[in-house]
């Protein structure tokens, strides 16, 4: 039975592809078929160690920050409500990404 490709597998496949540059080498190292590796290689993939990550420390959080906005499910509704413009933009995006 074939194993399911997880998100971690996809990252690993791409990290190895950046290193080895061939589907066959990545397939040997991961145990997936070369065709599976090819399917999950992301063009222009940026390796994880090249991505700039911003780490926040506790002292960077303002002391007077009002967290009450985030308490309770009922308070999330206004944050999640889309405007008509946003809905139209999402529909346009769907047209672009639909296969």
BELGI-V262842 format. One record per residue. RES is the residue in one small letter. PSI is psi in whole degrees, 0 to 359 (none if undefined). BURIAL is I if it has 9 or more other C-alpha atoms within 8 Angstrom, else O. D_CENTER is the distance of its C-alpha to the mean C-alpha in Angstrom with 2 decimals. Layout:
res->RES psi->PSI burial->BURIAL d_center->D_CENTER
res->RES psi->PSI burial->BURIAL d_center->D_CENTER
//
This chain:
res->x psi->137 burial->O d_center->27.27
res->x psi->144 burial->O d_center->23.95
res->x psi->148 burial->O d_center->21.15
res->x psi->138 burial->O d_center->17.92
res->x psi->121 burial->O d_center->14.87
res->x psi->171 burial->O d_center->12.29
res->x psi->323 burial->O d_center->8.63
res->x psi->322 burial->O d_center->10.60
res->x psi->318 burial->O d_center->12.85
res->x psi->316 burial->I d_center->10.52
res->x psi->315 burial->O d_center->9.61
res->x psi->317 burial->O d_center->13.35
res->x psi->314 burial->I d_center->14.47
res->x psi->322 burial->I d_center->12.95
res->x psi->316 burial->I d_center->14.32
res->x psi->325 burial->I d_center->17.59
res->x psi->322 burial->I d_center->17.77
res->x psi->322 burial->I d_center->17.67
res->x psi->312 burial->O d_center->20.44
res->x psi->332 burial->O d_center->22.56
res->x psi->8 burial->O d_center->22.07
res->x psi->146 burial->O d_center->23.25
res->x psi->321 burial->I d_center->21.96
res->x psi->317 burial->O d_center->25.02
res->x psi->319 burial->I d_center->24.48
res->x psi->320 burial->I d_center->20.93
res->x psi->317 burial->I d_center->22.38
res->x psi->321 burial->O d_center->25.22
res->x psi->328 burial->O d_center->23.12
res->x psi->336 burial->O d_center->20.63
res->x psi->357 burial->O d_center->23.14
res->x psi->159 burial->O d_center->21.30
res->x psi->150 burial->O d_center->23.31
res->x psi->325 burial->I d_center->22.93
res->x psi->325 burial->O d_center->22.23
res->x psi->317 burial->O d_center->19.26
res->x psi->313 burial->I d_center->17.98
res->x psi->321 burial->O d_center->18.62
res->x psi->327 burial->O d_center->16.73
res->x psi->0 burial->I d_center->13.40
res->x psi->129 burial->I d_center->13.96
res->x psi->122 burial->O d_center->11.77
res->x psi->142 burial->O d_center->14.33
res->x psi->30 burial->O d_center->14.31
res->x psi->136 burial->O d_center->11.71
res->x psi->121 burial->O d_center->12.03
res->x psi->149 burial->I d_center->12.89
res->x psi->324 burial->O d_center->11.62
res->x psi->350 burial->O d_center->15.19
res->x psi->350 burial->O d_center->15.28
res->x psi->127 burial->O d_center->12.57
res->x psi->123 burial->O d_center->14.70
res->x psi->134 burial->O d_center->13.94
res->x psi->120 burial->O d_center->16.18
res->x psi->125 burial->O d_center->17.77
res->x psi->141 burial->O d_center->19.95
res->x psi->163 burial->O d_center->23.21
res->x psi->327 burial->O d_center->25.38
res->x psi->350 burial->O d_center->27.92
res->x psi->353 burial->O d_center->25.56
res->x psi->126 burial->O d_center->25.41
res->x psi->140 burial->O d_center->28.34
res->x psi->328 burial->O d_center->31.11
res->x psi->20 burial->O d_center->31.98
res->x psi->130 burial->O d_center->28.55
res->x psi->106 burial->O d_center->29.15
res->x psi->354 burial->O d_center->26.84
res->x psi->335 burial->O d_center->28.86
res->x psi->330 burial->O d_center->26.55
res->x psi->1 burial->O d_center->23.93
res->x psi->132 burial->O d_center->26.52
res->x psi->138 burial->O d_center->27.14
res->x psi->323 burial->O d_center->25.32
res->x psi->337 burial->O d_center->27.71
res->x psi->346 burial->I d_center->26.58
res->x psi->338 burial->I d_center->23.02
res->x psi->310 burial->O d_center->24.43
res->x psi->330 burial->O d_center->25.25
res->x psi->331 burial->O d_center->21.84
res->x psi->351 burial->O d_center->20.16
res->x psi->129 burial->O d_center->22.82
res->x psi->146 burial->O d_center->22.05
res->x psi->166 burial->O d_center->24.77
res->x psi->323 burial->O d_center->26.31
res->x psi->316 burial->O d_center->24.93
res->x psi->320 burial->O d_center->21.31
res->x psi->317 burial->I d_center->21.99
res->x psi->320 burial->O d_center->23.55
res->x psi->321 burial->O d_center->20.67
res->x psi->319 burial->O d_center->18.23
res->x psi->322 burial->O d_center->20.85
res->x psi->319 burial->O d_center->21.09
res->x psi->319 burial->O d_center->17.37
res->x psi->321 burial->O d_center->17.73
res->x psi->323 burial->O d_center->20.64
res->x psi->328 burial->O d_center->18.73
res->x psi->356 burial->O d_center->15.95
res->x psi->133 burial->O d_center->18.42
res->x psi->none burial->O d_center->19.58
//
